[in-house]
């Protein structure tokens, strides 16, 4: 594990690293932006026996997270999709990235809820 990965594991919830790899990051005076890419681990399905499961690309989801050192923090999750040979339906893993009704990462939304008493 690189020092950058070790530092990211201190900042972000460990659950992220179960399904995603950090692939890039940028910062300027106003913003930190980290891009996570879903690992190529197809979700389990009963139809695996009937064909190969092939990664078919990504859909990007960008959410706001807790500010880092006074900078707006954006997290882009590149969600992977798979297709089983011969099947029209695309597969994706059910990973909860945001707290329902917000554009916030779940842990940050819970932190805000605790602080406000709501």
N, C-alpha and C positions, 0 to 999 in steps of 0.2 A: 504494500500500500504506500502510495506517495505521500509526502507531507501535505500536499494540497487536499488529497482525499481524507487524510486524518483530520484536517481542520474543518472540512465540510461536514464530517460526521459529528463534530462538536456543535455545529450551528444548526443543522437540520435533523429532524426526527429520523431515528434509525430505520423506521419502516420504509422510508423512501429508498434506501439502499438495498432493500430486499428485492425490489422489482426494477430499479433504475440505476444507471451509471451516470455520473456527472461527466458530460462530454465537452462543455465549454463554459466560459464565464467572462464577463466584462464588467468594468466599473468606470464611472466618471465622477465628477463632483456631485452629481445629483442622484445617481442610480446604480444599483448592483443588479446584474442580470445573470442568472445561472440556468443552463440548459441541461436537463436530465433526459436520457434516452432509455426507453423501456428495454430491458434485456430480452434477447430472443429465446424466450422460454414459452412455448405455446401453452395455452390453457388446456386442462384435461377435457376430453370429450369422448363420448362413446363411439364416435365415428372415426377415431384415429386408426382403427383397424382397417378401414376401407380406403385409405389413401395417404399420401404424404402431406404433411402440414408445412406450408411455405409462407414465410413472411412476405407481406404484400405492400409494405410501406408504413407511413406514419401519419397521424393527425396531431397537430400541435395544440396544446392547451396552455395558455399563459394566465397565471394568477398572481395577485399581490400577496406578499407575506410581510412579516414583521420587519420594520426598517432595520438595516444594519449600519451602525455608525452614522446615523442621521440621514442615510441615503434610502430612497424608495427601493424596495426589493421586489424584483419580478422573477418568478420561477416559470420556466417553460418546460412542460412535460411533453416529450415526443412519444405519444401513445402508439404502440405497434398494433397492426392488424395482421391476421393470418387467414389463409384460405386452405381448405382441404381440397386436394386434387379432385376434380369432378363435382364439387359442391359449389353452388352459387353464393351461399351465405358466407360473409366474413366473420371471423371470430375475434373477440377481444377479451382481455382479462378484466374482471370487475374490480377495479382499484378505486377506492374513494379518495379523491385528491382535495376536494374542497368541502367546507361545511355547508350543508344544505341552506340555500337562500342567500349565500354570500359568495364573494370572489376571494375568500380568504382560506388559507391552508387550515386544516382542522385544528391543529394544536394552537395556532394563533387565535382562532375564533374562540376556542375554549378559554384561553387566557383573558381575552377581552370580556367575555361573559362573566368570569369569576370576579374581575376587577370592578365591573359595573353593578354587580348584585342582581342582574337580570337572569 
